[in-house]
Amino acid sequence: MAWLSVLGIPAAVYVVSITALMFFLNKSPQNPLLLFGVGLLTSAIYIFHRASIESVEQMQHRHLLSLRHKKKLLLISGVLFILATVLLAIIEPLQVLLVFTSVAGVLIYGKELVTKPLRNYLYVKPFAVGAAIASFAWVLNDCSNVVWTLGVFILLCSADALICDLVDYEYDVASGCHTIASRYSRVVVWCIAGSLYLLAACSLQMPVGWLFLLLFPVPLLMQKSLRTSVDVRPLLVLLLAWSL
């Protein structure tokens, strides 16, 4: 499971599912080639980000693997970036810009450039991740979903990012990144995430929103694989939405 995480597979499933849900809500036909390109690009970004982390005492197994195989992983990331660029260029040349904006985004998020990285801003971190993923999916759908829908998905993705920070809080603190998950109790984090889910469901007022709310407790029941359950949850929502 650690290697799946290092290679960004669960993260790719998450972003692909969010993108597919955007298409579904807009009643647009799914584009398998586009979704495959999205998965490749997400994995490339995730691998690049993880392979660039700093070494601290509080490291999980996936962090250690990323550092131990840094050169190989950066090579894999580069290959995936190229493949994603080619696929997106075949579908729509302008979408190639998403590759470069994604690279810029992960650098701004994780690296100290002009100012400290976004991940080091306590109340910005989860919403920066949520806004990036939702906006990415929105642009891939030619911005055809109403802005209100984009806002709903920002809330959902931000809540998921907040929950995932519960898994990383020891590493985040050790690396100088203080998050909402490290500042407050687990109960407070879950209450905030649940409130965001409730707000999103009420705002969307569509079956997909209520399905997200219905499946919100899934990670609570799978604490040992919390991050993976969060990453897979949008796929479960998508499958249920298709079956209705």
C-alpha positions in Angstrom: 0.0 0.0 0.0 2.9 2.3 0.8 4.2 2.0 -2.8 0.8 2.8 -4.2 0.8 6.0 -2.2 4.3 6.9 -3.3 3.4 6.5 -6.9 0.3 8.7 -6.4 -2.2 6.0 -7.4 -4.9 6.8 -4.7 -4.4 10.6 -5.4 -4.9 10.0 -9.1 -8.1 8.0 -8.4 -9.3 10.9 -6.4 -8.7 13.6 -8.9 -10.0 11.5 -11.8 -13.2 10.8 -9.9 -13.7 14.5 -9.1 -13.2 15.4 -12.8 -15.6 12.6 -13.9 -18.2 13.9 -11.4 -17.9 17.4 -12.9 -18.7 15.8 -16.3 -21.5 13.8 -14.8 -23.2 16.8 -13.2 -23.0 18.7 -16.5 -24.4 15.7 -18.3 -21.4 15.7 -20.5 -20.0 12.4 -22.0 -17.0 11.0 -20.2 -13.7 11.1 -22.1 -11.6 8.0 -21.1 -8.5 9.4 -22.8 -8.8 12.7 -21.0 -9.4 11.0 -17.6 -6.3 8.8 -18.2 -4.3 11.9 -18.9 -5.6 13.4 -15.7 -4.5 10.3 -13.8 -1.0 10.4 -15.3 -0.6 14.1 -14.5 -1.8 13.7 -11.0 0.6 10.9 -10.3 3.4 12.9 -11.8 2.7 15.9 -9.6 2.3 13.7 -6.5 5.5 11.8 -7.1 7.4 15.0 -7.7 6.0 16.6 -4.6 6.8 13.6 -2.4 10.3 13.1 -3.8 11.1 16.7 -2.9 10.3 16.4 0.8 12.9 17.0 3.5 14.2 14.4 5.9 12.9 14.6 9.5 12.5 12.2 12.4 8.7 11.8 12.2 8.5 10.1 8.7 6.0 7.6 7.5 7.1 4.6 5.4 5.9 6.3 2.2 8.1 9.3 3.0 11.1 7.0 3.6 10.5 5.2 0.3 10.3 8.6 -1.5 13.6 9.7 -0.2 15.3 6.3 -0.6 14.3 6.1 -4.3 14.3 9.9 -5.1 16.2 9.8 -8.4 14.1 6.9 -9.8 10.9 8.5 -8.7 11.8 11.9 -10.2 12.6 10.1 -13.5 9.2 8.3 -13.3 7.5 11.7 -12.6 9.2 13.2 -15.7 8.0 10.4 -17.9 4.5 10.7 -16.6 4.6 14.5 -17.2 5.6 13.9 -20.8 2.9 11.3 -21.4 0.2 13.5 -19.8 1.3 16.4 -21.9 1.1 14.4 -25.1 -2.4 13.0 -24.2 -3.8 16.4 -23.3 -2.3 18.0 -26.4 -4.0 15.4 -28.6 -7.4 16.1 -27.0 -7.0 19.9 -26.8 -3.7 21.7 -27.3 -4.6 24.5 -24.8 -5.0 22.0 -22.0 -1.2 21.6 -22.1 -1.1 24.8 -20.1 -2.6 22.8 -17.3 0.6 20.8 -17.1 2.7 23.9 -16.5 0.2 25.5 -14.2 0.2 22.3 -12.2 3.9 22.3 -11.8 3.9 26.0 -10.8 1.1 25.2 -8.3 3.0 22.4 -6.6 6.1 24.6 -6.3 4.1 27.4 -4.8 2.4 25.0 -2.5 5.5 23.0 -1.3 8.6 25.2 -1.9 9.8 28.5 -0.4 10.1 30.8 -3.4 9.2 34.5 -3.0 7.5 33.7 0.3 6.9 30.7 2.5 5.0 27.8 0.8 1.2 27.8 1.0 1.3 24.6 3.0 2.9 26.5 5.9 -0.1 28.9 6.2 -2.3 27.3 8.9 -5.8 28.1 7.6 -4.8 28.2 3.9 -3.3 24.8 3.4 -6.5 22.6 3.0 -8.4 25.2 1.0 -5.4 25.7 -1.3 -5.4 22.0 -2.1 -9.2 21.9 -2.4 -9.4 24.9 -4.7 -6.6 23.5 -6.9 -8.2 20.1 -7.4 -11.7 21.5 -8.0 -10.5 24.3 -10.3 -8.4 21.7 -12.3 -11.4 19.5 -12.8 -13.6 22.6 -13.7 -11.1 23.8 -16.4 -10.9 20.3 -17.9 -14.7 20.4 -18.3 -14.2 23.7 -20.3 -15.5 25.7 -17.3 -19.0 24.6 -18.3 -20.2 23.8 -14.8 -21.7 26.8 -13.1 -19.4 28.6 -10.7 -21.7 27.6 -7.8 -20.8 23.9 -8.5 -17.1 24.8 -8.5 -17.6 26.4 -5.1 -19.3 23.2 -3.8 -16.4 21.0 -5.0 -13.9 23.4 -3.4 -15.7 22.8 -0.1 -15.7 19.0 -0.5 -12.1 18.8 -1.6 -10.9 21.1 1.1 -12.7 19.0 3.7 -11.0 15.9 2.3 -7.6 17.6 2.4 -8.3 18.6 6.1 -9.0 15.0 7.0 -5.9 13.8 5.2 -3.8 16.2 7.3 -4.7 14.1 10.4 -2.5 11.3 9.0 0.4 13.7 8.3 0.3 15.9 11.4 3.4 14.5 13.1 5.5 14.8 9.9 4.0 18.3 9.2 5.0 19.6 12.7 8.4 18.0 12.5 9.0 19.7 9.1 7.8 23.1 10.4 4.3 22.9 8.9 1.6 23.6 11.4 -1.9 22.6 10.2 -5.4 22.7 11.5 -5.0 19.0 12.3 -2.0 19.6 14.4 -3.4 22.7 16.1 -6.8 21.3 17.2 -8.2 17.9 18.3 -9.3 15.2 15.9 -12.9 15.8 17.0 -12.6 19.5 16.0 -11.1 18.5 12.6 -13.9 16.0 11.9 -16.5 18.5 12.9 -15.1 21.2 10.6 -14.9 18.7 7.7 -18.4 17.4 8.4 -19.8 21.0 8.5 -18.1 21.7 5.1 -19.7 18.5 3.7 -23.1 19.5 5.0 -22.8 23.0 3.6 -21.8 21.5 0.2 -24.7 19.0 0.1 -27.2 21.7 1.0 -25.7 24.1 -1.5 -25.7 21.6 -4.4 -29.1 20.2 -3.7 -28.5 17.3 -6.0 -28.2 13.5 -5.4 -24.4 13.7 -5.8 -24.2 16.2 -2.8 -26.3 13.9 -0.6 -24.2 10.9 -1.7 -21.1 12.7 -0.5 -22.7 13.4 2.8 -24.0 9.8 3.1 -20.5 8.5 2.5 -18.8 11.0 4.8 -18.4 8.5 7.7 -16.5 6.0 5.6 -13.0 7.2 6.6 -14.2 7.2 10.3 -14.8 3.4 9.9 -11.4 2.9 8.3 -9.0 4.7 10.5 -6.1 2.4 9.6 -6.4 3.3 5.9 -7.9 6.8 6.4 -6.1 8.5 3.6 -6.9 5.8 1.1 -10.6 5.7 2.1 -10.8 9.5 1.5 -9.1 9.2 -1.9 -11.5 6.4 -3.0 -14.7 8.0 -1.6 -15.4 10.2 -4.7 -15.2 7.1 -6.9 -17.8 5.4 -4.7 -20.0 8.5 -5.1 -19.5 8.4 -8.8 -20.4 4.7 -9.1 -23.5 5.2 -6.9 -24.6 8.3 -8.9 -24.3 6.3 -12.2 -26.4 3.5 -10.7 -29.3 5.8 -9.7 
